[in-house]
Amino acid sequence: MSHKLPEAGELAHLRKQAEAETPDDHQVASGISSEDVHKLVHDLQTHQIELESQNEELRRIQEELVESRDKYSDLYDFAPVGYLTVGEKGLILEANLTVTEMLGVERTHLVNQPLSFSIFDADQDVYYKYRRDLLASQAGESCEVRMRTACGPSWTSLKGVSVRNVEGVGSQIQLALTCIDERKRVEKERERLFAELEAKNAELDCFAHTISHDLKSPLITIKGYVGAIEEDLNTGDLGSVTDCLQRLSTAADKAANLLDGLLELSRIGRLVGPAEDVVLADLVGETLETLSGMISEAGVHVEVASDLPIFHADRMQLGQVLQNLIENAVKYRGAQPEPCVEVGMRQEAEGQVCYVRDNGAGIDPQYQDTVFAPFVQLERKAQGSGLGLSLVKRIVEVHGGRIWVESEGMGRGSTFCFTIPVEQR
């Protein structure tokens, strides 16, 4: 719809009418007294001074606001905690410099991007639920997610609060981001220690039960033969006293060996000699010399690899490991017509694995996890206390390594493998 512009005659008439209604300056001035003029000038000067004072106050307030803004900006940007403002749709609206350093992304590339882009896929559901609950409750909430940061994957704590946006329409989430990698590491280590402690407690329970059982056996034997001797002495029949005394001595020796073995087992881990570089080939040679009589009598052929490593360990305890493993290989050679024992090394993903392999009796797979338990003897007629492999396991673990056995079954030989971490050097 258009408007018609007034013509020139109409404009002239309007101007004359306005001039007629406007008072003449001379006439107005003539109606004002000198006193009124002075008062008016005074009032104008007063108003001018007031305006200048107000302008000065406004300038001061503005400077304070600028200073406060700069201080807030510095506190916000350089805070030790990352700060983000996230909109209802999950887009980043604001970010301080700490966040940009954490994530390794420039601020211009963060703003208007979804925060979920920086969160691991496995933790997306945790983040979305957290954001939804936060917007719904408008209360302080927190969650923990893994984020992609400048230093790689990092556990991050998100603590936020939901607030109304500046326009008063809709909500925003203000988040504080904190790296909690160290806390997670400590928690994981604590869980590992708890699990290890539970395993040790279970081992101690089993150990106490086994000790009770194995020590009772020679004590019962001793008590039985003491009763038989008393009976023979009362009847005057001394023919079997000598045999009974011999059996008493054997039972007492068995009990003493058990106690000595237990004492030695308890010391491993508490009494450790100084670590030194040990040339394993030399130590194997010394061990074979010690066991030469037993090896020669059993007719066992021993092969030693030429590439055995150098370990940084307690030489005496490492010698115990080799002696027990080689002695067991000779002892359990089975009915093999040409018994052979091999001491060697192989390279695996976890590092250097040393082994003692034999072609003897072998170990049934169902017993391969229990051979390192105290007092376990797979052959009832075997000599010894049954603590040898327990000692070996304890020594290897004290040095930060592990030990296990490989065998395809009875009559197919066994390979006892152990590691000593390179970090020990």
ABEGO torsion letter per residue (X at the ends): XBBBBBBAAAAAAAAAAAAAABBBAAAAAAABBAAAAAAAAAAAAAAAAAAAAAAAAAAAAAAAAAAAAAAAAAAAAABABBBBBBBAAGBBABBBAAAAAAAGBBAAAABGBBAAAABBAAAAAAAAAAAAAAAAAGBBBBBBBBBBBAAEBBBBBBBBBBBBBAAGBEBBBBBBBBBAAAAAAAAAAAAAAAAAAAAAAAAAAAAAAAAAAAAAAAAAAAAAAAAAAAAAAAAGBAAAAAAAAAAAAAAAAAAAAAAAAAAAAAABGABBBBBBBBBAAAAAAAAAAAAAAAAAAAGBBBBBBAABBBBBBBAAAAAAAAAAAAAAAAAAAEABABBBBBBBBBBBAAEBBBBBBBABAEBBAAAAAAAABBGBBABAABBEAGAAAAAAAAAAAAAGBBBBBBBAEBGAEBBBBBBBBAAAX
